[in-house]
């Protein structure tokens, strides 16, 4: 299933920007100059209409340009469900994908490059040292990656950050706000404005949190999922300045996009509007962050602080040791076999809160990946660590509506059966699909 492979790749690599020439800075936050509660100042136009076909289903697609109040442009891929009536919507953040349909010189120039690492020539303050990862993403590639949501009958709005095109961290926030405005403007016979969720990973996780907190309140999300997200950029910058190579070099472009707004790192930089505390009021009660303790690109302290400050739900990959200072990695969670379990947890959390009460859900998983995560949980138990986060997330997989598509066999067991099998293997228990949920209600097995 190629769409699963591309979705996994998008989740793993999402760690965003706009054309520096067309993206003047703007304020960040609920009182920003760009109105977030009205259509005033935004203008949308459809660049092209397309139809995405998969598994004998056809989905109408609009490639959209939004001109923002600050004069800059944001690009969206709006993929409508093929089911009738108003649909719940997943807002999906894409910080890095290269698109070639905008008509802008910067995108046409980059589109000539194959996927790879290049000089960050359009980044702020480029002086020959920063690099950027670029991978071309056709509109069909993007729709393919979003099929995990379309499969469950949700519509999808993909917001392109275009990191390669330059801009600043504030431009990324403004891109997300433009996407939320566009969604709010969609008619009620097509969109259920009360069932919106936002999903993203790493730099896209930052974008998902800020889209949720500062986006148009007419589509205030009911659920937000952010995988290993940076969000408090004062704390992140302090951490990042202490990294060794190659991790330090891998995030130079991100630092430049931040410091172009703040004026520099702490303690001299002004990080107003770019810290955790400003997010809490706008985030939904159902906010989930997922993080590996060995993440050396975004420290787990970022998610721990969000949980402590805003009250988010969490899934951790606790480790006996942390990362080496030079590791350019989000941690071993992405090394799990097949599809990492971070995707299974994140998508299930998202979809359960968007779906109708009687709506069956097909989620994706690889048994050995789930077992790998549960093994880290049991190991953490044995070290005396707090693993209370795990049982509630496993119980969500046991929801009678949830079926887990095993990507290794193509089978589709009820989620409870899959969880029981994984728990039994890791803890040596004898639960079944009929007994596992009640058992987990009391907590994890004792190792």
Number of C-alpha atoms within 10 A of each C-alpha: 7 10 17 18 15 17 20 18 14 22 24 20 19 21 26 30 28 31 25 19 12 17 24 15 17 17 16 21 22 20 11 13 13 22 19 22 15 14 16 12 14 19 16 18 12 15 15 13 11 13 14 16 13 13 6 5 13 14 19 15 22 20 19 22 21 22 18 22 18 17 14 19 22 29 27 27 22 24 26 24 26 16 15 10 12 17 26 24 31 26 26 27 30 30 29 26 24 26 20 18 16 18 10 11 12 19 19 15 11 19 19 10 14 10 15 10 12 14 17 23 17 18 26 21 15 15 10 9 11 21 20 23 18 22 18 19 17 15 19 14 15 21 27 20 22 24 21 19 22 23 17 16 20 27 29 27 25 24 27 27 31 25 30 30 27 30 29 29 29 25 31 30 26 34 33 31 27 32 29 27 27 22 21 22 16 12 11 12 11 17 23 19 23 15 21 27 27 29 28 27 29 26 28 31 30 28 34 30 31 26 30 32 23 26 29 26 18 16 23 23 29 20 24 30 29 26 30 31 29 28 26 22 25 22 19 20 19 13 15 23 14 11 19 15 11 13 19 20 18 19 19 18 26 23 23 23 23 24 22 18 21 20 13 17 21 17 9 9 15 15 20 14 18 22 16 21 14 19 23 18 12 20 23 20 16 17 25 25 25 25 27 25 22 23 23 24 27 27 24 23 17 20 29 17 16 24 17 10 13 19 17 21 20 23 23 22 24 23 18 11 8 15 19 14 17 17 19 21 19 25 22 16 25 21 13 17 15 17 27 25 24 27 21 18 22 23 18 22 21 23 23 19 17 23 19 13 9 8 13 15 23 22 23 22 25 21 23 17 22 22 21 19 24 21 18 19 24 21 17 17 18 11 11 9 14 11 19 14 15 19 18 18 18 22 19 19 25 25 17 14 18 22 24 26 20 17 17 12 9 10 11 17 16 20 25 27 20 25 26 23 19 23 24 17 14 18 15 12 15 12 18 17 17 12 13 22 24 11 16 19 12 9 16 20 16 9 11
